[in-house]
Structures are given as C-alpha cells and as structure tokens.
C-alpha cells in the first residue's frame, strides 16, 4: 500500500525585511540602524523572546582557578571564572555564572575565542592522572579531534558558559535564576524574558569579562550553540553586535527555521509544557487552539516576525 504524504505549504511569503512599517523602503544603513532594526527588535522582544529588564544587577567576575595543561600537543592556560550577580536587593536567590576560558600558552598576542554554551570544565592540569574515558567529545574514538582541540591547534582559544548557572531549563525555574532574581521570586510579566534571552544575556556577560582579559582578542569572539543552545546563540548574536560571528547547529523552531513554515518543529512545540519557558509569555498565545481571544498560530505573529 503506497504511503501518501500531505505537505502543507508555508502560511505566507517571507516578510519584507527592508520595508519600514510605514511602507517606505530602507535605502541606507542609517535607516536600517535607526528605524528598521528598532522596529524589528521591539516586536521580537515583546512577542517572542522577551525583554531584558532595565534593573538587571551588576555582574562581578573573579578567577576561581588557573591551570597549565596540554590540549593535543599544545600547551594551554585554563581559567575557571565565576560571575557573581549582585543579589543585595533579593538575597534569597543567588546567581553565579560559571565560565571556563582556555587559551594557547605560547600565543604571541591576544587570540580569537569561540564562546560556547555548555558545562565544559578546565583541561587536565599538567602532571595529573588522566581519568578513564567515559565517552563524549574527548574519548579516544576514530574521527576528528574534539572541537576544542581543533580550535587550540589553529591558534584560537575557547570558552564555555554554563547556561544552567544563569537560568534553569524548565518552567519551574522561572521564579529562580536570573529571571527570578530580577523579579524577586515572583512570576514574570507577559513580555519578560524567557530562558533563551537569559542565556544570551549570560553569554554577553561572559563577553564583558573577555573584553578585560589580555589573552583574548575581544573584537574576534564568536558564539556557538546546538539545538536549544543554537537558538540561544542566534538570540545572542541578534542582540549583542559585539560578537563577530555565530556558529549554529540544529536550532529548529525559534532558531534559524522560518516561523511560518509548516515543516519540522513548529510554534506549537515552543508553546508546549516542556519548552514554553524558553520564550516570552506573550509567545504562548501563538500556539492557542482555543482561548478567550480565539485561535492563534504562527500566521498571527507580527508581520516582520513571520519569516
């Protein structure tokens, strides 16, 4: 018996990115930066990823540990960093951003750095016993060397920022982490930030530190992420233009995928029970089949966000 696949078309053509809301075309870089981009940012913050509150506390970075090690055949220096978020206004919630920075020890000057979302720790210190492999990127298996080893071999440094140390990856965590700290343990407002924007904020805080480290060429720092952290990497790059490049894998809906494309991951995935916390509260209405305001879907997103 043949299998028949029914593919729904896109809900609409992509938005006119270079057209202002008043219908005028964007004809210069100045118009883009001063008018069109702020229009997009406003709708995107309000309806999709949420706004970073104006009263986000200051982050103070300290170096908790420094090691000398070898990655591949190259000597490196690893730093374990803690970014403490000032919680004097609400001491019941403590947020310490965890970050690791590893750079070549023999670099003649500052180096490019790839900042990645993940919980990577310090490299093995020189003279310490190497633990037995348990699988993962550093296991001795056939294939390419780990990405971290390739970066070091090419003269780059790398850094990991632990997203879980910024904001938990679950809905219950919305009254904790950086979102909960700013809201003093209370539920968020509909246009408040979700976890994607919070993780992006954490990466920007990491870049704040990298700009102070003489081993880092802060004008050439990239941001990388896969899956949900691919979404976060795109959000990071979109809102923080200090990052020089973005490397994204499998970001799906809410990432590089078109919102208005009926294929693969859909808006309804992001508004479901396991992923809604990534987004602003306002975004949930675009997955509503029944509500006081009726049914809404991706086609109801503001026009400039439909693509």
C-alpha positions in Angstrom: 0.0 0.0 0.0 1.6 3.3 -1.0 2.3 5.9 1.6 0.9 9.4 0.8 2.5 12.4 2.4 0.5 15.7 2.5 2.7 18.7 2.9 1.1 22.0 3.8 2.6 25.0 2.1 4.1 27.9 4.0 1.5 30.0 5.6 2.7 33.1 3.7 5.7 34.5 1.9 8.6 35.9 3.9 8.3 39.3 5.4 9.8 42.4 3.6 12.7 42.9 5.9 13.9 46.1 4.2 10.5 47.8 4.4 9.5 50.1 7.3 6.1 49.7 9.0 5.0 52.9 7.2 5.7 51.2 3.9 8.8 53.1 3.0 11.8 51.1 1.7 15.1 51.0 3.7 17.6 52.7 1.4 20.5 53.4 3.7 22.5 51.8 6.5 21.4 54.8 8.7 17.7 54.0 8.1 18.3 50.3 9.0 20.1 51.0 12.3 18.0 53.9 13.4 14.5 52.9 12.2 14.0 49.4 10.7 16.1 47.4 13.2 14.5 49.0 16.2 11.1 48.2 14.8 12.0 44.5 14.5 13.7 44.5 17.9 10.6 45.9 19.6 8.2 43.3 18.1 10.7 40.5 18.7 11.2 41.4 22.3 7.5 41.9 23.1 6.1 38.9 21.3 8.9 36.3 21.0 11.9 36.2 23.4 11.0 38.9 25.9 12.8 42.0 27.2 15.8 42.1 29.4 14.7 44.2 32.4 16.4 47.6 32.9 17.3 46.8 36.5 19.4 43.7 35.9 22.1 43.7 38.6 25.8 44.1 38.0 28.0 41.1 37.4 31.4 40.9 39.1 33.9 38.4 37.6 36.6 36.6 39.6 39.1 33.9 38.6 38.5 30.9 40.8 41.3 28.7 39.5 44.1 28.7 36.9 45.8 25.6 35.5 48.6 24.9 33.0 47.7 22.0 30.8 48.2 20.4 27.3 45.5 20.0 24.7 46.6 17.9 21.8 50.3 18.8 21.6 49.9 22.4 22.6 50.4 24.0 26.0 47.4 26.0 27.2 46.3 28.1 30.2 42.9 27.4 31.6 40.9 29.7 33.9 37.8 28.9 35.9 35.7 32.0 36.2 32.7 33.0 38.4 30.5 35.9 37.5 28.6 36.8 40.7 25.4 38.7 40.1 24.7 41.3 42.8 21.8 40.0 44.8 21.7 42.6 47.6 18.1 43.5 46.6 16.9 39.9 47.0 19.4 37.7 48.9 17.1 34.6 48.7 18.3 33.9 45.1 22.0 33.6 44.3 23.3 33.6 40.7 26.9 32.7 39.9 27.6 32.4 36.2 30.1 29.6 35.5 32.6 30.1 32.7 35.8 28.4 31.6 38.4 30.1 29.4 41.2 28.2 27.7 43.9 29.9 25.5 47.2 28.8 24.0 50.1 29.4 26.4 52.6 30.2 23.6 50.4 32.7 21.7 52.4 35.8 20.6 49.5 38.0 21.3 45.7 38.0 22.0 43.8 35.3 20.3 40.4 34.8 18.7 37.9 32.9 21.0 34.9 30.8 20.4 32.4 31.1 23.3 30.2 28.0 23.6 27.1 27.2 25.6 27.9 24.2 27.8 29.3 23.0 31.0 32.9 22.3 29.9 35.4 22.3 32.7 39.1 23.0 32.9 41.6 20.9 30.8 43.6 18.3 32.6 46.3 20.0 34.6 49.9 19.1 33.8 51.1 16.2 36.0 47.7 15.0 37.0 46.5 11.5 36.1 44.1 11.3 33.2 40.8 9.9 34.2 39.4 6.9 32.3 37.3 7.8 29.3 33.6 7.7 29.7 32.5 8.6 26.2 31.9 12.1 24.8 33.9 14.5 22.9 37.3 13.8 24.5 37.1 10.0 24.2 39.8 8.2 22.1 37.5 7.2 19.2 38.0 7.3 15.5 37.2 10.5 13.7 38.0 14.2 14.0 39.6 15.5 17.2 37.3 17.4 19.6 36.3 20.9 18.5 38.2 22.3 21.5 41.4 20.6 20.4 41.0 21.8 16.8 40.5 25.4 18.0 43.6 25.3 20.1 45.6 23.7 17.3 44.6 26.6 15.0 45.7 29.2 17.5 42.2 30.0 18.8 41.1 30.0 22.4 37.7 28.7 23.6 35.3 29.4 26.4 32.3 27.7 27.9 29.5 29.5 29.6 27.2 27.2 31.6 23.6 28.2 30.8 22.2 26.3 33.7 24.2 28.6 36.0 22.3 31.5 34.5 18.8 30.2 34.2 17.3 26.7 34.7 16.0 24.8 31.6 12.5 24.3 33.0 9.3 26.3 33.7 9.6 25.8 37.4 12.9 27.7 37.3 11.3 31.0 36.1 11.0 32.2 39.7 14.7 31.4 40.2 17.9 32.0 38.3 18.5 35.5 36.8 14.8 35.9 35.9 13.7 35.1 39.4 16.3 37.3 40.9 15.3 40.3 39.0 11.6 39.6 39.7 12.4 38.9 43.4 10.9 35.4 43.2 7.6 36.5 41.6 6.1 35.3 38.4 7.2 37.1 35.2 5.1 39.6 33.2 3.9 38.6 29.7 6.8 40.4 27.9 9.5 39.5 30.4 12.4 37.5 29.1 12.4 33.7 28.8 15.4 31.3 29.2 16.7 31.9 25.6 17.1 35.6 26.3 18.5 34.9 29.7 21.1 32.5 28.4 22.0 35.1 25.7 22.4 37.7 28.5 24.7 35.3 30.3 26.9 35.0 27.2 27.0 38.7 26.8 28.2 38.9 30.5 30.9 36.4 29.5 32.0 38.7 26.7 32.1 41.6 29.2 34.8 39.6 31.0 36.6 38.5 27.8 37.0 42.2 26.9 39.1 42.6 30.1 41.4 39.6 29.5 44.6 40.5 27.7 44.9 36.9 26.3 41.7 37.5 24.3 41.1 39.5 21.1 37.7 40.7 22.1 36.9 42.0 18.7 37.0 38.5 17.3 34.8 36.4 19.7 32.3 34.0 18.2 29.2 32.4 19.9 28.3 28.8 19.3 25.4 26.5 20.2 23.5 23.4 19.2 19.7 22.7 19.4 18.2 24.9 22.2 21.6 26.5 22.6 21.7 27.1 18.9 18.5 29.2 19.4 20.3 30.9 22.2 23.4 31.6 20.1 21.2 33.2 17.4 19.5 35.4 20.0 22.9 36.3 21.5 24.2 37.4 18.1 21.0 39.3 17.2 21.0 41.5 20.3 24.7 41.8 21.0 26.6 43.1 17.9 29.9 42.8 19.7 30.1 39.2 18.7 32.0 38.7 15.5 30.3 35.5 14.3 27.7 32.9 15.2 28.0 29.1 14.7 24.7 27.4 15.0 23.6 23.8 14.7 20.1 22.2 14.6 18.4 25.3 16.0 14.9 24.5 14.6 11.8 26.5 15.5 12.7 29.6 17.4 16.1 29.5 15.8 17.0 29.6 12.1 13.8 27.9 10.9 11.0 30.0 9.4 8.1 30.5 11.8 5.6 30.3 9.0 6.8 27.1 7.5 4.7 24.0 8.1 7.5 21.6 8.2 9.5 20.2 11.1 9.4 21.8 14.5 6.5 24.2 14.9 5.5 27.2 17.0 3.3 24.8 19.0 6.4 22.9 20.1 7.7 26.0 21.7 4.4 26.8 23.4 4.1 23.3 24.9 4.7 22.3 28.5 8.4 21.3 28.0 9.6 24.4 26.1 7.4 27.4 26.9 9.9 28.8 29.4 12.4 29.5 26.6 10.1 32.2 25.2 8.3 35.3 26.4 4.9 34.7 28.0 3.3 36.6 25.1 4.6 34.0 22.7 2.3 31.3 24.2 -0.8 32.7 22.6 0.5 31.8 19.1 0.0 28.2 20.0 -3.5 28.6 21.3 -6.2 26.5 19.6 -8.9 27.7 22.0 -8.8 30.9 24.1 -10.8 33.9 25.0 -9.2 35.7 22.0 -9.9 32.8 19.7 -7.3 30.6 17.9 -3.9 31.9 17.1 -0.9 30.4 15.2 2.4 31.5 13.6 0.4 33.4 11.0 -0.7 35.8 13.7 2.8 36.8 14.6 3.6 40.4 13.8 4.3 40.6 10.0 8.1 41.2 10.3 8.4 38.1 12.5 6.6 35.7 10.2 9.7 34.6 8.3 
